[in-house]
Amino acid sequence: MIRAEGVAVVTDADFDAEVRGADLPVLVEFTADWCGPCRQLAPVLSAVAREEAGRLKVVQLDTDANPETMTRYGVLSAPTLMVFRDGEPVWSRVGARPRRRLMEELAEVI
C-alpha cells in the first residue's frame, strides 16, 4: 500500500473503532499497492491530514488486505474516498483529484 505521510492505516479489525467510533469526521481512502491513481493521491491526503488536523481524521485502508470492510461499503475500485460522520458514510467519490478540488468537495461534509 502506498502510505500517505501522516495518515493512519486502518484494517478490518480496527475499522469500527477507528472510523465509525471517531469523534471527528473521518476521510477514508480505500487503496491498493497496484493502484496508480492512489500514488498520485498520497501527497494530497498527507496535505489534507496536516491542514485539517483537529477537524478531520484521514486514514487509509488496503483493500487487498482488508476485503471485509471493502465489501461492507460496496467499494469496487481504488482509490475510493469516503467520509464517515457519526459512524455512517455521508460522502463518497472514486478516483484521484487535486487537493483544491478535494477540499471544495469536502467542504460540504466537514
C-alpha positions in Angstrom: 0.0 0.0 0.0 1.3 3.5 -0.9 1.5 5.1 2.5 0.5 8.8 2.7 2.7 10.6 5.3 0.9 11.5 8.5 -2.1 9.3 7.5 -3.1 6.4 9.8 -3.7 2.9 8.4 -6.8 1.0 9.5 -7.8 -2.6 9.0 -10.9 -4.8 9.1 -10.1 -5.5 12.7 -10.0 -1.8 13.9 -12.2 0.0 11.3 -15.2 0.2 13.6 -13.2 1.6 16.5 -11.0 4.0 14.4 -13.5 5.2 11.9 -17.1 4.6 13.0 -16.3 5.4 16.6 -14.3 8.6 15.9 -15.3 11.9 17.4 -14.4 13.8 14.2 -15.5 13.2 10.6 -13.2 10.6 9.0 -11.9 10.6 5.4 -11.1 7.0 4.4 -9.1 6.2 1.3 -9.7 2.7 0.1 -6.3 2.0 -1.6 -4.1 -0.8 -3.1 -0.4 -1.2 -4.0 -1.2 -1.7 -7.6 -3.2 1.5 -7.9 -1.5 4.2 -9.9 -4.1 7.0 -9.0 -3.6 6.0 -5.3 0.1 7.0 -5.7 -1.0 10.4 -7.1 -3.4 10.9 -4.2 -0.9 10.1 -1.4 0.7 13.6 -1.2 -2.8 15.2 -1.4 -4.0 13.1 1.6 -0.9 14.0 3.5 -1.6 17.7 3.0 -5.3 17.4 3.9 -4.4 15.4 7.1 -1.9 18.1 8.1 -4.1 21.1 7.2 -7.4 19.7 8.7 -5.9 18.1 11.8 -8.4 18.7 14.6 -11.3 19.0 12.1 -10.9 15.8 10.0 -9.2 12.5 10.6 -7.7 10.9 7.5 -7.0 7.2 7.2 -6.1 4.6 4.6 -7.4 1.0 4.2 -5.6 -1.5 2.0 -8.4 -3.2 0.0 -6.3 -6.3 -0.8 -5.6 -7.0 2.8 -9.0 -5.9 4.2 -11.8 -7.3 1.9 -14.4 -7.4 4.6 -14.6 -3.6 5.0 -14.3 -3.0 1.3 -17.3 -5.4 0.7 -19.4 -3.9 3.5 -19.3 -0.5 1.9 -19.6 -1.6 -1.7 -16.1 -0.4 -2.8 -15.5 -1.6 -6.3 -12.4 0.4 -7.3 -9.4 2.2 -5.9 -9.0 4.9 -4.9 -12.4 5.3 -3.4 -12.7 8.2 -0.9 -15.4 8.0 1.7 -16.3 10.4 4.6 -17.8 8.9 7.8 -19.6 11.2 10.3 -21.2 9.8 13.4 -20.3 6.3 12.3 -22.1 6.5 8.9 -20.8 7.2 5.4 -22.0 10.6 4.3 -19.9 11.2 1.1 -18.2 9.1 -1.4 -16.1 9.7 -4.6 -14.0 7.4 -6.8 -10.7 8.5 -8.3 -7.8 10.8 -7.6 -8.2 14.5 -7.5 -6.1 17.6 -6.8 -6.1 19.0 -3.3 -8.1 22.1 -4.1 -10.9 20.1 -5.7 -10.9 17.6 -2.9 -11.1 20.4 -0.3 -14.0 22.0 -2.2 -15.9 18.7 -2.3 -15.2 18.0 1.4 -16.4 21.5 2.4 -20.0 20.2 2.1 -19.5 17.4 4.7 -16.9 18.6 7.2 
